[in-house]
């Protein structure tokens, strides 16, 4: 690759599906129990957000989002567009 281009090496990809059940039931309950610290943790930590808001699926056809582990152990959640 030319030196003028920037790129990031992708280490792993995990397919995720948005879970309304978790969002409507578990997150409000955990927010009240933890005195609203839990939503801040969800905002700051991508891995926690992936575990608590999404469900892991095996195929890209079932997935609504993708969890990407890139270089320097940086995580990112991206939506899959049709």
Rosetta constraint file for C-alpha pairs under 8 A:
AtomPair CA 1 CA 5 HARMONIC 7.32 0.50
AtomPair CA 8 CA 70 HARMONIC 6.50 0.50
AtomPair CA 8 CA 71 HARMONIC 6.05 0.50
AtomPair CA 9 CA 70 HARMONIC 5.73 0.50
AtomPair CA 9 CA 71 HARMONIC 5.50 0.50
AtomPair CA 10 CA 68 HARMONIC 7.02 0.50
AtomPair CA 10 CA 69 HARMONIC 6.06 0.50
AtomPair CA 10 CA 70 HARMONIC 4.30 0.50
AtomPair CA 10 CA 71 HARMONIC 6.40 0.50
AtomPair CA 11 CA 68 HARMONIC 7.71 0.50
AtomPair CA 11 CA 69 HARMONIC 5.48 0.50
AtomPair CA 11 CA 70 HARMONIC 5.30 0.50
AtomPair CA 11 CA 71 HARMONIC 6.85 0.50
AtomPair CA 12 CA 68 HARMONIC 6.01 0.50
AtomPair CA 12 CA 69 HARMONIC 5.15 0.50
AtomPair CA 12 CA 70 HARMONIC 7.11 0.50
AtomPair CA 13 CA 66 HARMONIC 6.63 0.50
AtomPair CA 13 CA 67 HARMONIC 5.70 0.50
AtomPair CA 13 CA 68 HARMONIC 4.72 0.50
AtomPair CA 13 CA 69 HARMONIC 6.35 0.50
AtomPair CA 14 CA 56 HARMONIC 7.25 0.50
AtomPair CA 14 CA 66 HARMONIC 5.71 0.50
AtomPair CA 14 CA 67 HARMONIC 5.03 0.50
AtomPair CA 14 CA 68 HARMONIC 6.59 0.50
AtomPair CA 15 CA 56 HARMONIC 5.97 0.50
AtomPair CA 15 CA 57 HARMONIC 5.59 0.50
AtomPair CA 15 CA 58 HARMONIC 6.58 0.50
AtomPair CA 15 CA 59 HARMONIC 6.78 0.50
AtomPair CA 15 CA 60 HARMONIC 6.22 0.50
AtomPair CA 15 CA 63 HARMONIC 5.50 0.50
AtomPair CA 15 CA 64 HARMONIC 7.72 0.50
AtomPair CA 15 CA 65 HARMONIC 6.29 0.50
AtomPair CA 15 CA 66 HARMONIC 4.75 0.50
AtomPair CA 15 CA 67 HARMONIC 6.38 0.50
AtomPair CA 16 CA 50 HARMONIC 7.75 0.50
AtomPair CA 16 CA 54 HARMONIC 5.74 0.50
AtomPair CA 16 CA 55 HARMONIC 5.45 0.50
AtomPair CA 16 CA 56 HARMONIC 4.59 0.50
AtomPair CA 16 CA 57 HARMONIC 5.59 0.50
AtomPair CA 16 CA 63 HARMONIC 5.10 0.50
AtomPair CA 16 CA 64 HARMONIC 6.12 0.50
AtomPair CA 16 CA 65 HARMONIC 5.05 0.50
AtomPair CA 16 CA 66 HARMONIC 5.57 0.50
AtomPair CA 16 CA 67 HARMONIC 6.91 0.50
AtomPair CA 17 CA 54 HARMONIC 5.32 0.50
AtomPair CA 17 CA 55 HARMONIC 5.14 0.50
AtomPair CA 17 CA 56 HARMONIC 6.32 0.50
AtomPair CA 17 CA 57 HARMONIC 6.56 0.50
AtomPair CA 17 CA 62 HARMONIC 6.88 0.50
AtomPair CA 17 CA 63 HARMONIC 4.76 0.50
AtomPair CA 17 CA 64 HARMONIC 4.86 0.50
AtomPair CA 17 CA 65 HARMONIC 6.04 0.50
AtomPair CA 18 CA 53 HARMONIC 6.37 0.50
AtomPair CA 18 CA 54 HARMONIC 4.57 0.50
AtomPair CA 18 CA 55 HARMONIC 6.42 0.50
AtomPair CA 18 CA 64 HARMONIC 6.31 0.50
AtomPair CA 18 CA 65 HARMONIC 7.28 0.50
AtomPair CA 19 CA 23 HARMONIC 6.48 0.50
AtomPair CA 19 CA 53 HARMONIC 5.90 0.50
AtomPair CA 19 CA 54 HARMONIC 5.20 0.50
AtomPair CA 19 CA 55 HARMONIC 6.22 0.50
AtomPair CA 20 CA 24 HARMONIC 5.92 0.50
AtomPair CA 20 CA 53 HARMONIC 7.86 0.50
AtomPair CA 21 CA 25 HARMONIC 5.83 0.50
AtomPair CA 21 CA 26 HARMONIC 7.44 0.50
AtomPair CA 22 CA 26 HARMONIC 4.95 0.50
AtomPair CA 22 CA 27 HARMONIC 6.35 0.50
AtomPair CA 22 CA 52 HARMONIC 6.68 0.50
AtomPair CA 22 CA 53 HARMONIC 5.93 0.50
AtomPair CA 22 CA 54 HARMONIC 7.81 0.50
AtomPair CA 23 CA 27 HARMONIC 5.45 0.50
AtomPair CA 23 CA 28 HARMONIC 7.47 0.50
AtomPair CA 23 CA 52 HARMONIC 7.90 0.50
AtomPair CA 23 CA 53 HARMONIC 5.97 0.50
AtomPair CA 24 CA 28 HARMONIC 6.75 0.50
AtomPair CA 25 CA 29 HARMONIC 6.43 0.50
AtomPair CA 26 CA 30 HARMONIC 6.04 0.50
AtomPair CA 27 CA 31 HARMONIC 5.95 0.50
AtomPair CA 27 CA 38 HARMONIC 7.97 0.50
AtomPair CA 27 CA 39 HARMONIC 7.76 0.50
AtomPair CA 27 CA 52 HARMONIC 7.62 0.50
AtomPair CA 28 CA 32 HARMONIC 6.34 0.50
AtomPair CA 29 CA 33 HARMONIC 6.27 0.50
AtomPair CA 30 CA 34 HARMONIC 6.01 0.50
AtomPair CA 30 CA 36 HARMONIC 7.92 0.50
AtomPair CA 30 CA 38 HARMONIC 6.54 0.50
AtomPair CA 31 CA 35 HARMONIC 5.99 0.50
AtomPair CA 31 CA 36 HARMONIC 4.52 0.50
AtomPair CA 31 CA 37 HARMONIC 6.63 0.50
AtomPair CA 31 CA 38 HARMONIC 5.31 0.50
AtomPair CA 31 CA 39 HARMONIC 6.30 0.50
AtomPair CA 32 CA 36 HARMONIC 5.89 0.50
AtomPair CA 34 CA 38 HARMONIC 6.05 0.50
AtomPair CA 36 CA 40 HARMONIC 7.40 0.50
AtomPair CA 37 CA 41 HARMONIC 6.56 0.50
AtomPair CA 38 CA 42 HARMONIC 6.26 0.50
AtomPair CA 39 CA 43 HARMONIC 6.21 0.50
AtomPair CA 40 CA 44 HARMONIC 6.21 0.50
AtomPair CA 41 CA 45 HARMONIC 5.80 0.50
AtomPair CA 41 CA 48 HARMONIC 7.40 0.50
AtomPair CA 42 CA 46 HARMONIC 6.98 0.50
AtomPair CA 42 CA 48 HARMONIC 5.90 0.50
AtomPair CA 42 CA 49 HARMONIC 4.92 0.50
AtomPair CA 43 CA 49 HARMONIC 7.15 0.50
AtomPair CA 45 CA 49 HARMONIC 6.31 0.50
AtomPair CA 46 CA 50 HARMONIC 6.09 0.50
AtomPair CA 46 CA 75 HARMONIC 6.32 0.50
AtomPair CA 46 CA 76 HARMONIC 6.64 0.50
AtomPair CA 46 CA 77 HARMONIC 7.30 0.50
AtomPair CA 47 CA 51 HARMONIC 6.32 0.50
AtomPair CA 47 CA 75 HARMONIC 7.18 0.50
AtomPair CA 48 CA 52 HARMONIC 6.11 0.50
AtomPair CA 49 CA 53 HARMONIC 5.65 0.50
AtomPair CA 49 CA 54 HARMONIC 7.49 0.50
AtomPair CA 50 CA 54 HARMONIC 5.32 0.50
AtomPair CA 50 CA 55 HARMONIC 7.68 0.50
AtomPair CA 50 CA 67 HARMONIC 7.31 0.50
AtomPair CA 50 CA 77 HARMONIC 7.62 0.50
AtomPair CA 51 CA 55 HARMONIC 6.94 0.50
AtomPair CA 57 CA 62 HARMONIC 6.61 0.50
AtomPair CA 57 CA 63 HARMONIC 6.40 0.50
AtomPair CA 58 CA 62 HARMONIC 7.56 0.50
AtomPair CA 59 CA 63 HARMONIC 6.57 0.50
AtomPair CA 60 CA 64 HARMONIC 7.98 0.50
AtomPair CA 63 CA 80 HARMONIC 7.47 0.50
AtomPair CA 64 CA 79 HARMONIC 6.10 0.50
AtomPair CA 64 CA 80 HARMONIC 5.45 0.50
AtomPair CA 64 CA 81 HARMONIC 7.99 0.50
AtomPair CA 65 CA 77 HARMONIC 6.62 0.50
AtomPair CA 65 CA 78 HARMONIC 5.49 0.50
AtomPair CA 65 CA 79 HARMONIC 4.24 0.50
AtomPair CA 65 CA 80 HARMONIC 5.17 0.50
AtomPair CA 66 CA 77 HARMONIC 5.60 0.50
AtomPair CA 66 CA 78 HARMONIC 5.29 0.50
AtomPair CA 66 CA 79 HARMONIC 6.35 0.50
AtomPair CA 66 CA 80 HARMONIC 6.91 0.50
AtomPair CA 67 CA 75 HARMONIC 6.91 0.50
AtomPair CA 67 CA 76 HARMONIC 5.78 0.50
AtomPair CA 67 CA 77 HARMONIC 4.57 0.50
AtomPair CA 67 CA 78 HARMONIC 6.61 0.50
AtomPair CA 68 CA 75 HARMONIC 5.59 0.50
AtomPair CA 68 CA 76 HARMONIC 5.26 0.50
AtomPair CA 68 CA 77 HARMONIC 6.30 0.50
AtomPair CA 68 CA 78 HARMONIC 7.74 0.50
AtomPair CA 69 CA 73 HARMONIC 6.22 0.50
AtomPair CA 69 CA 74 HARMONIC 5.83 0.50
AtomPair CA 69 CA 75 HARMONIC 4.72 0.50
AtomPair CA 69 CA 76 HARMONIC 6.78 0.50
AtomPair CA 70 CA 74 HARMONIC 5.39 0.50
AtomPair CA 70 CA 75 HARMONIC 6.34 0.50
